[in-house]
Amino acid sequence: MDVAVVGLGATGLAAVLEARRRGATVAAYDSGRLGGGATGRNAGFLLAGTADFYHRRRDRELYGLTLDEMDRMMAETPTVISRTGSVRRPRSLEEHEDCAAHYQALRDDGFPAELERDGSMIVPTDGSFHPLARASLLAAAARDNEAVLVENHLVDNFDALEADRVIVAVDGGLERVLPELTGRVRTARLQMLATARTDEVRIGRPVYSRYGYDYWQQLPDGRVVVGGCRDQFPDQSWTTASRPTQAVQAALDCLLREDVGVRNAPVTHRWAGTSSYTDDRRPVCEEIRPNVVAVGAFCGHGNVIASMAGRAAVELALDGRSPLAVALTE
Ligand SMILES: Cc1cc2nc3c(=O)[nH]c(=O)nc-3n(C[C@H](O)[C@H](O)[C@H](O)COP(=O)(O)OP(=O)(O)OC[C@H]3O[C@@H](n4cnc5c(N)ncnc54)[C@H](O)[C@@H]3O)c2cc1C
C-alpha cells in the first residue's frame, strides 16, 4: 500500500511513523520546512485533555488517553520533554469559579490536580517540550525507517501523488487545502514573543490564564515566551496569514511586563502561526474524499492530540475505521 502524507508537522510525522509501522510505503510532503507550521512555532505546552476544559466535556476515557499519549511521547523523545506540571491562573472572579469547578471535576474523576491558595490550579501530570526538536527527532526516525520526506513541495493535486491513500495532515489552513471544510473549519492566527534570558522571574511550569487565551512559560535557558491576546483582536485573528501584527504584539508586551512580571528583559523574537478551529471544538479526522483522510483543526490544543490523530488517520486510511478517531471527534 502506498501512502502519501501532506504536511510534515506533528500530525504528519505521527502518521508517517504509524504508516511505516503498519508496513506501508510512505512519501510525505511539506510546502515549507519540516516543522515550519504550528509545530515549530507553538508555545510548547503539553496539556492533557482536549481544547475544552475537563469539566465542560467531562470525557474521562479521552482524558486518560491523552495522559497515556504523553507517556508515549515521553518514551519516544525523552530528551525534549519535561513533566513539570502546568498552572491554570484565573484572572476574574468568574474565572476563579470556573477554575474551581475544573479542579473539582478532575479530582472527582480520579485525576491529579491541586488548588493553590490564590485559586490557581496545578495539574502535575502536564508538562512542556521543545516541539521543533521533537519533530526533528521523529523525522530522523522516519527517515531511518525508509519513509521519504520531501520539503518545499506544495501539494495542490492529490491525484498527482499517485498514492493508494492520502492523509492531509494540515492544521492551520486545512479549509484552504480542502475547500469542502469551509464553514466547518476556520483558521486563526496565534501570536507569540520571546525575551532574552532573564533572572527577573522564575517560572517553574507553563502557565495559562484568561481561559487559555493567554499563556507563558520560561524555557530551560531562562528565556520567557508569551503568547495570546488574540481574542482582543478578532479582525486580526481569523486569517491564514502568519505574520505578527503590531496591535497584538503591543498587547503581548503589556502581558509580559504587567502580568508575567518581566519588566526589563528585551524582547528578542516575535512571531505568529496558524491553527484551525471548529465551532464544537472537536478536531477533524475523517475520510473527506474517497481515499483521502483529513486530519487537523485542533483548536490551538494540538500538541498531544496531533500525535494521536496522526495515528488515527492511518487507521482510517488503512482499515476504514478507527476507534481512536471516534474517541477524538465525537
Ligand atoms: C502560536 C501557537 C501556539 C500554540 N501553542 C500550543 C501549545 O502550547 N499547546 C498545544 O497543545 N498546542 C498549541 N498550539 C497548536 C499546535 O501547535 C498545533 O495544533 C499542532 O502543532 C498542529 O500540528 P500539525 O502537524 O497538525 O500542523 P502544522 O504543524 O501546522 O503542520 C502542517 C504542515 O502542513 C504544511 N502544508 C500546508 N499546506 C500544504 C500543502 N498544500 N502541501 C504541502 N504541505 C502543506 C505546512 O507547511 C505545515 O508544515 C499552538 C499553535 C500556535 C500557532
The ligand as an ORCA input file, in Angstrom:
! r2SCAN-3c Opt
* xyz 0 1
  C       1.488     30.266     18.251
  C       0.885     28.923     18.573
  C       0.973     28.429     19.871
  C       0.437     27.178     20.167
  N       0.643     26.662     21.420
  C       0.211     25.411     21.697
  C       0.500     24.822     22.957
  O       1.202     25.373     23.778
  N      -0.035     23.593     23.217
  C      -0.769     22.908     22.289
  O      -1.225     21.800     22.587
  N      -0.994     23.425     21.074
  C      -0.510     24.649     20.745
  N      -0.724     25.154     19.506
  C      -1.378     24.303     18.495
  C      -0.396     23.260     17.939
  O       0.832     23.871     17.658
  C      -0.960     22.659     16.658
  O      -2.283     22.186     16.875
  C      -0.119     21.486     16.152
  O       1.247     21.829     16.099
  C      -0.614     21.087     14.776
  O       0.323     20.227     14.150
  P       0.042     19.812     12.639
  O       1.114     18.892     12.261
  O      -1.373     19.333     12.528
  O       0.087     21.171     11.827
  P       1.350     22.018     11.383
  O       2.452     21.941     12.344
  O       0.846     23.381     11.032
  O       1.845     21.267     10.086
  C       1.144     21.310      8.874
  C       2.167     21.404      7.763
  O       1.475     21.287      6.528
  C       2.151     22.058      5.574
  N       1.221     22.305      4.459
  C       0.097     23.057      4.468
  N      -0.490     23.034      3.261
  C       0.269     22.222      2.481
  C       0.182     21.781      1.134
  N      -0.824     22.145      0.332
  N       1.144     20.959      0.647
  C       2.177     20.550      1.431
  N       2.306     20.943      2.728
  C       1.359     21.760      3.244
  C       2.578     23.290      6.337
  O       3.699     23.901      5.722
  C       2.893     22.729      7.717
  O       4.286     22.499      7.915
  C      -0.234     26.410     19.165
  C      -0.327     26.921     17.860
  C       0.232     28.148     17.559
  C       0.123     28.655     16.143
*
